[in-house]
Structure formats: structure tokens, C-alpha cells
Amino acid sequence: MNVAESIRSRIAFVLILPALVSCASGGRDTKVLEEKVRSILELPTYEQVYRDIVFVERDRSFLMIRTMHTQVLFSIDIRVQAGIDLSEGLSISRGPGRSAVTVRLPAAKILLIDADESSIHQYFVKESGGRIERLDYYDEIDRIKDRIREDAIQREILQKAASNAKSMIAGLLAATGFEEVRFAPL
């Protein structure tokens, strides 16, 4: 775990601490537990930030004569967040045993891929016969999002998000007195 991941894990724990405390005093009713779990899982459970270098080149010709030639090279940060989408469901049931509980969750998925426009750093621009518009930037950024999604999945973002979600839920339920927490797919 690198420093950024460690900091994000600590932030996530600090964010769920109030839910842990209120749940500990709220009893062990499964409906109350489901609401507490829903409240902590509305946040993404894992995030990766990519810095990508993008080159955009546009040419326009009229009767085989180049009338426009533009080029731009820029970098941008893109955040990829993964977690559990609770709109797909959540189920908590007791047993077997008095101090055991089973949590059924949907699989982790990519929740957000967002380009941070404030992070755009332009290295060079060449404009001849026309200008590069912001829409040209956005079109190229949209094209690279699919590649970044695949890279994040290959780097196991979904497994890390699922693991973090289970750790948060297990901690929440342990604070309410459950000694055994089992997870199953929904």
C-alpha cells in the first residue's frame, strides 16, 4: 500500500467512525444495520488518479491544399473511483448463531471516471489557419477514458474496492457486537 492509498484508507475510516459509534448504540436490528451500511457505502471505497499525456492534431484541406493545421500537447489528471453501488441492492441477515451476520452485496464496479480540468497543463500549441477549441480537448479526453477504465480494471481496482468495502462493513458490524461477519454475492 502506497502513501496515497494509506491516507485514503485513514480518511475512509474517519468518515465511517460516526456511523460506527451511532450504530453501536442503535442495537442489532438488521434494518438499522442495513441503513448504517448504506450510509458508509455511498462513498467510493477506492480511487486511482492517472496523469495522461494527450496529443491532439487537426488538419483541414481544400482541393488538396492544407488550409488548417493545429497541434496541442497537454497533460491531465483523471480520477477513477470504484465501490459498491447500493442501488443494486443490499441484504443483511442474522445467523447462523446469535453473534453472526451475513451481508449480501453487489459486485464492486467503476463508479466514476472524471477528468480534472483544473489540472490541464499545456506543453505546446501550434495553430495555423485555425484555433484549437476546448471541445477538441474534451473529445480527446473522452476517447482516453475507455483506455484508463481498462487499465484500472487490470490493476485490480475492483478487487481493492470490494476488499475495502468488506473491511468497512466488518468493522461497522464488529462495533455492534457481531463476532462473525460473512459476505456473499447478491
Order of alpha helices (4+ residues) and beta strands (2+ residues): alpha-alpha-beta-beta-beta-beta-beta-alpha-alpha-beta
